[in-house]
Amino acid sequence: MKLKRKQSTPRSSILLAESVINKILVIRNQKVILDRDLAILYNVETRTLKQSVRRNIKRFPKDFMFQLTKEEFHNWRSQTVMSKADQKGLRYYPFAFTEQGVAMLSSVLKSERAIEVNILIMRAFVRLREIISTHKKVEDKLKEIENRLKKYDDQIVQIIQVINQLIAFPQPQKRKIGFGND
């Protein structure tokens, strides 16, 4: 029996990856995706996802997943406008999964959907790294140009000063009026 794979075009993969990029947050200086966003992507309930993680907690060290603190949770909620309906199910602080934690989820959530979503999320993290890398390269190039211009600015100011001295008319010496002892 041959397995048929659903082929996605590079364009559609990029668009899907970019929609996942919007779910990636920076918390504790790490790029993470919250459990509720992953549950939506994996098409499971958040409590089911958390339950699977808790059953396999040894697979999720602190650099793979962590739970938001009270302060982080309130900061996150204040940054996202949430309706009362959105707040339901948020009695507990969300789990935040790093890229490695998301990869580990595929071994915990064993379904076709989990595999597809996991691939999509990995592509999103790669795309995000590419965007950041490109941004860094552009930033470095701009700094290099700025430094060059500063060097030329100093030289241009010196040239203008020399030109001003050359074109300045010499002030005629005033002759003293009257009889002099010269």
Backbone bond lengths (Angstrom), bond angles and torsions (degrees), N, CA, C in turn:
res aa  C-N    CA-C-N  psi(-1)  N-CA   C-N-CA  omega(-1)  CA-C   N-CA-C  phi
1 M - - - 1.430 - - 1.537 109.09 -
2 K 1.296 116.55 128.90 1.461 121.24 -179.66 1.519 109.72 -91.92
3 L 1.311 114.84 136.69 1.456 119.68 175.62 1.518 108.92 -89.88
4 K 1.305 115.11 132.26 1.461 119.51 177.21 1.517 108.35 -98.42
5 R 1.281 114.28 130.27 1.451 119.96 177.22 1.503 109.42 -101.42
6 K 1.306 114.17 139.24 1.451 119.23 175.43 1.527 107.52 -77.44
7 Q 1.297 116.53 116.61 1.459 121.25 -178.72 1.521 109.66 -85.62
8 S 1.303 116.01 128.56 1.456 119.52 174.96 1.518 107.75 -109.10
9 T 1.302 114.76 143.53 1.455 119.31 179.10 1.522 108.70 -77.15
10 P 1.324 117.33 153.83 1.463 119.37 178.04 1.532 111.80 -57.50
11 R 1.323 116.67 -35.29 1.466 121.26 -179.67 1.524 111.00 -64.51
12 S 1.348 116.73 -45.63 1.464 119.32 -179.33 1.527 110.58 -68.42
13 S 1.320 117.13 -35.19 1.469 120.31 177.50 1.516 110.89 -63.21
14 I 1.328 116.28 -41.03 1.462 120.08 179.71 1.524 110.18 -65.65
15 L 1.334 117.20 -42.69 1.461 120.07 179.56 1.518 110.91 -63.67
16 L 1.331 117.32 -43.43 1.458 120.53 178.07 1.520 110.81 -65.07
17 A 1.318 116.35 -41.90 1.461 120.21 179.51 1.524 110.34 -62.64
18 E 1.316 116.91 -39.08 1.459 119.75 179.97 1.527 111.41 -68.90
19 S 1.337 117.79 -30.69 1.463 118.92 175.70 1.525 110.39 -69.52
20 V 1.326 117.47 -31.71 1.464 121.45 176.68 1.530 109.66 -73.18
21 I 1.316 117.47 -33.73 1.467 121.29 179.22 1.528 110.10 -55.97
22 N 1.331 116.65 -34.75 1.462 120.17 179.11 1.524 112.23 -64.67
23 K 1.307 117.14 -20.40 1.472 121.74 179.15 1.527 111.91 -87.43
24 I 1.317 117.07 -11.85 1.463 120.95 -177.80 1.525 109.18 -81.81
25 L 1.319 114.98 125.03 1.459 121.82 -179.58 1.532 108.90 -114.49
26 V 1.312 115.60 162.28 1.454 119.99 173.57 1.523 107.10 -110.72
27 I 1.326 115.17 112.01 1.458 122.27 178.34 1.529 106.84 -131.32
28 R 1.311 116.21 132.83 1.471 122.19 -176.18 1.530 111.13 55.45
29 N 1.310 115.48 38.06 1.468 122.78 -179.70 1.528 112.91 59.13
30 Q 1.319 116.85 27.89 1.461 121.59 176.30 1.516 108.90 -128.22
31 K 1.319 115.71 144.64 1.459 120.53 175.27 1.520 107.54 -82.01
32 V 1.341 115.97 121.89 1.460 120.92 -175.41 1.522 110.68 -137.00
33 I 1.334 114.87 163.15 1.457 122.61 170.80 1.523 106.19 -124.25
34 L 1.326 116.04 134.48 1.463 120.14 -178.44 1.519 111.35 -77.33
35 D 1.333 114.50 155.03 1.460 121.20 -176.97 1.518 112.91 -57.26
36 R 1.321 118.27 -39.07 1.470 120.52 -178.26 1.530 111.37 -65.71
37 D 1.338 117.35 -36.97 1.469 120.34 177.90 1.527 110.59 -70.17
38 L 1.325 116.42 -39.19 1.468 120.13 177.27 1.527 110.62 -65.42
39 A 1.331 116.53 -40.32 1.464 120.10 179.71 1.525 110.68 -60.88
40 I 1.318 116.51 -39.92 1.472 120.27 177.76 1.530 109.67 -64.15
41 L 1.332 116.59 -45.45 1.461 120.58 -179.96 1.527 111.83 -63.43
42 Y 1.332 116.43 -42.26 1.461 121.06 -179.12 1.532 112.47 -79.81
43 N 1.332 115.93 -7.37 1.464 121.86 179.34 1.538 111.40 62.22
44 V 1.334 115.32 43.56 1.463 122.05 174.46 1.531 107.45 -130.69
45 E 1.311 115.98 164.38 1.457 119.41 175.82 1.522 109.10 -73.97
46 T 1.318 115.79 149.50 1.459 120.44 179.96 1.527 110.56 -58.94
47 R 1.319 116.83 -41.20 1.466 119.61 -179.03 1.523 111.12 -64.32
48 T 1.340 117.74 -33.71 1.464 121.64 177.97 1.522 109.86 -67.16
49 L 1.318 116.33 -43.52 1.464 120.92 178.29 1.527 109.83 -61.21
50 K 1.329 116.74 -48.18 1.463 120.80 -179.37 1.528 111.25 -62.81
51 Q 1.317 115.97 -39.11 1.460 120.31 179.67 1.530 110.75 -63.19
52 S 1.321 116.47 -42.56 1.468 120.50 177.84 1.520 111.28 -62.98
53 V 1.323 115.55 -39.43 1.463 119.97 178.95 1.522 110.02 -65.89
54 R 1.330 117.16 -45.20 1.467 120.39 -178.97 1.524 111.64 -63.24
55 R 1.319 117.01 -34.19 1.465 120.61 178.42 1.533 111.57 -68.97
56 N 1.327 115.66 -23.08 1.466 121.04 -178.34 1.528 110.36 -122.91
57 I 1.301 116.74 39.15 1.465 121.68 -171.50 1.522 113.22 -59.55
58 K 1.327 118.23 -26.67 1.475 120.35 179.10 1.523 111.71 -65.38
59 R 1.315 117.19 -21.35 1.467 121.02 178.93 1.529 112.23 -79.83
60 F 1.325 117.00 -7.32 1.458 120.78 -173.70 1.535 111.63 -124.51
61 P 1.344 116.36 76.94 1.466 118.07 175.35 1.536 110.13 -67.40
62 K 1.315 116.46 174.10 1.470 121.77 -174.08 1.526 113.48 -60.28
63 D 1.338 117.44 -26.86 1.465 117.93 178.71 1.529 111.85 -83.90
64 F 1.330 117.92 -3.57 1.462 122.08 175.57 1.531 111.33 -101.32
65 M 1.345 115.78 -33.22 1.452 119.86 -175.87 1.523 109.36 -159.59
66 F 1.333 115.81 145.14 1.456 120.35 173.54 1.516 108.14 -148.16
67 Q 1.329 115.38 160.46 1.456 120.18 178.56 1.521 108.03 -97.76
68 L 1.325 116.05 137.70 1.451 120.06 179.81 1.525 110.10 -63.70
69 T 1.325 115.82 145.14 1.465 120.95 174.77 1.521 107.96 -81.18
70 K 1.298 116.12 171.64 1.465 121.24 179.63 1.531 110.42 -58.18
71 E 1.327 115.74 -45.07 1.471 120.72 -179.28 1.540 111.17 -64.72
72 E 1.325 117.01 -46.48 1.470 120.84 178.73 1.525 110.54 -61.20
73 F 1.311 115.68 -40.56 1.464 121.28 -179.71 1.526 110.19 -62.07
74 H 1.341 117.01 -46.74 1.465 120.19 -179.33 1.530 111.15 -68.03
75 N 1.332 117.57 -36.58 1.469 120.12 175.24 1.514 110.79 -62.18
76 W 1.326 115.87 -44.19 1.469 120.02 -179.64 1.520 110.45 -64.19
77 R 1.338 117.36 -44.26 1.464 120.54 -179.32 1.515 111.35 -65.11
78 S 1.318 117.61 -35.64 1.465 120.19 -179.12 1.530 110.96 -72.25
79 Q 1.334 117.29 -25.71 1.462 120.43 179.82 1.518 112.16 -83.41
80 T 1.330 116.85 -22.10 1.453 120.44 178.55 1.516 108.20 -110.11
81 V 1.298 116.43 126.32 1.456 120.41 179.30 1.521 106.82 -75.81
82 M 1.329 115.02 116.65 1.459 119.21 -175.34 1.524 109.80 -119.12
83 S 1.321 115.51 133.79 1.450 119.34 173.68 1.517 108.13 -80.35
84 K 1.332 116.57 169.63 1.468 120.74 178.41 1.526 109.94 -59.21
85 A 1.327 117.81 -36.56 1.468 121.14 -179.73 1.525 110.37 -64.44
86 D 1.331 116.68 -37.54 1.465 120.71 179.27 1.526 111.39 -67.97
87 Q 1.319 116.47 -28.24 1.459 119.89 -176.86 1.523 112.05 -77.11
88 K 1.322 117.50 -16.70 1.457 119.39 178.20 1.523 108.81 -63.07
89 G 1.299 115.81 139.83 1.465 119.83 -179.30 1.512 112.75 84.74
90 L 1.321 116.99 4.64 1.467 119.62 179.45 1.528 110.26 -108.28
91 R 1.315 115.50 41.94 1.463 119.01 176.41 1.521 109.77 -75.12
92 Y 1.314 116.36 -24.97 1.463 121.67 -177.57 1.522 108.35 -114.30
93 Y 1.317 114.84 151.09 1.448 119.23 179.68 1.527 109.38 -69.71
94 P 1.329 116.32 137.35 1.470 119.90 -176.57 1.527 112.88 -67.86
95 F 1.326 114.57 155.75 1.448 121.77 169.95 1.520 107.23 -86.26
96 A 1.315 116.24 143.41 1.464 122.11 175.26 1.521 107.15 -115.49
97 F 1.328 116.39 125.72 1.459 121.70 -176.99 1.517 109.94 -107.80
98 T 1.336 115.86 129.24 1.460 121.02 174.20 1.537 107.71 -79.06
99 E 1.308 116.07 178.27 1.466 120.31 179.29 1.532 110.80 -57.24
100 Q 1.325 116.74 -42.20 1.468 120.01 179.64 1.527 110.69 -67.09
101 G 1.326 116.74 -36.23 1.457 120.66 177.97 1.516 112.14 -65.36
102 V 1.331 115.81 -39.07 1.464 119.90 177.02 1.523 109.85 -64.58
103 A 1.323 116.50 -40.79 1.469 119.95 177.74 1.527 110.30 -62.33
104 M 1.308 117.00 -38.92 1.463 120.63 179.86 1.524 111.17 -68.88
105 L 1.316 117.54 -29.31 1.469 120.42 178.78 1.524 111.97 -58.25
106 S 1.324 116.61 -31.89 1.470 118.78 -179.02 1.522 111.45 -63.88
107 S 1.337 117.12 -26.98 1.464 118.79 177.91 1.523 111.49 -82.60
108 V 1.315 116.71 -18.24 1.459 121.47 179.85 1.528 110.79 -91.00
109 L 1.320 116.08 -44.59 1.467 121.29 178.37 1.523 107.58 -94.86
110 K 1.295 116.82 102.57 1.462 120.75 -172.64 1.523 109.89 -100.47
111 S 1.315 115.20 87.14 1.461 120.49 175.83 1.520 108.36 -149.37
112 E 1.309 115.79 162.66 1.469 120.38 177.58 1.521 110.57 -60.37
113 R 1.315 115.22 -42.75 1.466 120.95 179.90 1.538 109.72 -59.65
114 A 1.343 117.34 -43.05 1.459 121.28 -179.40 1.522 110.88 -61.40
115 I 1.316 116.74 -40.38 1.469 120.89 179.66 1.520 110.23 -64.86
116 E 1.337 117.17 -47.28 1.465 121.46 -179.19 1.521 111.43 -62.57
117 V 1.343 115.57 -45.44 1.458 119.59 -178.72 1.524 110.35 -66.60
118 N 1.314 116.89 -38.65 1.455 120.29 179.75 1.528 110.92 -61.19
119 I 1.309 116.47 -43.22 1.473 120.67 177.19 1.526 109.80 -61.38
120 L 1.310 116.53 -43.84 1.460 121.90 179.08 1.528 110.69 -60.29
121 I 1.321 116.78 -44.56 1.464 120.39 -178.32 1.527 110.80 -67.64
122 M 1.322 117.16 -39.74 1.472 119.64 177.54 1.518 109.83 -61.35
123 R 1.331 116.74 -40.15 1.470 120.06 177.17 1.522 110.97 -64.41
124 A 1.320 116.54 -36.16 1.463 120.26 179.00 1.524 110.47 -64.93
125 F 1.323 117.32 -43.43 1.460 119.98 178.14 1.526 110.58 -63.60
126 V 1.323 117.43 -40.44 1.471 120.83 177.94 1.525 109.60 -63.25
127 R 1.329 116.70 -44.68 1.471 121.61 179.55 1.530 110.44 -61.24
128 L 1.323 115.99 -41.27 1.459 120.19 178.79 1.525 110.85 -63.01
129 R 1.333 116.58 -41.44 1.472 119.84 176.79 1.526 110.42 -62.53
130 E 1.331 117.91 -39.39 1.467 121.18 178.42 1.522 110.61 -63.31
131 I 1.329 116.18 -43.35 1.466 120.66 179.92 1.523 109.79 -62.78
132 I 1.314 117.03 -45.49 1.466 121.33 -179.90 1.524 110.36 -63.89
133 S 1.330 116.57 -40.93 1.462 121.02 179.35 1.528 110.52 -63.07
134 T 1.312 116.41 -45.01 1.466 120.92 179.02 1.523 110.05 -62.50
135 H 1.314 116.12 -43.52 1.463 121.14 179.06 1.525 110.29 -60.19
136 K 1.318 116.72 -42.89 1.466 121.64 -179.70 1.528 110.47 -64.72
137 K 1.340 116.66 -41.25 1.468 120.20 179.38 1.527 110.56 -63.53
138 V 1.326 117.20 -42.49 1.467 121.22 179.41 1.528 109.58 -64.68
139 E 1.328 116.23 -42.75 1.462 120.83 179.08 1.526 110.80 -61.09
140 D 1.330 117.06 -44.51 1.468 121.07 178.63 1.525 111.28 -62.35
141 K 1.327 116.80 -42.19 1.468 121.61 -179.93 1.531 110.30 -63.49
142 L 1.339 116.99 -41.91 1.468 120.35 178.73 1.525 111.15 -63.81
143 K 1.320 117.30 -39.68 1.466 120.49 177.83 1.520 110.62 -63.91
144 E 1.338 116.11 -40.15 1.464 120.59 178.85 1.530 110.10 -62.74
145 I 1.319 117.26 -44.75 1.470 121.67 179.00 1.521 110.12 -63.71
146 E 1.330 116.62 -42.52 1.462 121.19 179.09 1.524 111.07 -60.73
147 N 1.321 116.83 -42.33 1.472 120.08 178.88 1.520 111.02 -64.84
148 R 1.333 116.15 -40.11 1.467 119.49 177.68 1.518 110.56 -62.94
149 L 1.333 116.33 -44.08 1.460 120.32 -179.06 1.531 110.96 -64.02
150 K 1.318 117.42 -38.24 1.466 120.31 177.87 1.522 109.94 -60.43
151 K 1.330 115.70 -42.16 1.467 120.78 179.02 1.529 109.33 -61.90
152 Y 1.323 116.69 -45.07 1.460 120.88 -179.95 1.527 110.93 -70.02
153 D 1.316 118.49 -33.77 1.464 121.22 177.78 1.522 110.50 -58.70
154 D 1.320 116.67 -45.58 1.457 120.50 179.26 1.526 110.89 -61.61
155 Q 1.328 115.89 -42.41 1.464 120.28 179.63 1.525 110.64 -66.34
156 I 1.323 117.69 -39.81 1.467 121.77 179.98 1.525 110.15 -65.15
157 V 1.321 117.74 -41.29 1.474 121.03 178.11 1.526 109.71 -61.21
158 Q 1.333 117.97 -42.86 1.458 121.48 178.90 1.531 110.73 -63.11
159 I 1.326 117.18 -42.78 1.472 121.30 179.52 1.527 110.20 -62.22
160 I 1.334 116.74 -43.80 1.473 120.61 -179.98 1.523 110.27 -63.09
161 Q 1.321 117.87 -39.99 1.467 120.52 178.31 1.526 110.79 -62.47
162 V 1.339 116.53 -42.75 1.467 120.31 179.55 1.521 109.73 -65.15
163 I 1.326 117.45 -43.43 1.478 120.97 179.48 1.517 109.80 -61.98
164 N 1.322 117.01 -43.28 1.476 120.29 178.93 1.525 110.94 -60.61
165 Q 1.315 116.58 -38.77 1.465 119.50 178.69 1.526 110.79 -67.68
166 L 1.347 116.43 -37.55 1.459 119.83 -178.79 1.531 112.57 -70.46
167 I 1.315 115.84 -37.08 1.472 117.27 -176.20 1.518 112.80 -91.28
168 A 1.296 116.94 -6.97 1.462 119.08 178.58 1.530 108.53 -67.94
169 F 1.335 115.98 131.90 1.459 120.22 178.60 1.522 108.53 -72.01
170 P 1.328 114.21 136.30 1.462 115.18 177.59 1.527 109.22 -68.28
171 Q 1.276 116.49 137.04 1.461 121.30 179.49 1.534 108.20 -73.86
172 P 1.334 116.43 122.55 1.474 117.34 177.71 1.533 109.45 -64.20
173 Q 1.323 113.53 141.91 1.455 116.96 179.48 1.515 108.66 -75.82
174 K 1.270 114.90 135.05 1.470 119.83 -178.63 1.525 108.30 -76.28
175 R 1.284 113.44 135.83 1.447 117.93 177.30 1.524 108.68 -89.74
176 K 1.256 114.07 139.26 1.455 118.42 179.16 1.526 108.77 -74.53
177 I 1.271 112.97 140.68 1.448 119.05 178.69 1.536 108.18 -92.63
178 G 1.259 113.24 137.75 1.451 117.29 178.29 1.504 112.10 109.40
179 F 1.307 115.20 -172.58 1.441 120.44 179.24 1.511 109.37 -83.95
180 G 1.274 115.35 133.97 1.446 119.04 -179.45 1.511 111.29 -117.61
181 N 1.238 116.56 163.40 1.435 122.95 178.36 1.529 110.98 -93.37
182 D 1.263 119.89 17.56 1.454 122.67 -177.20 1.461 113.02 -78.76
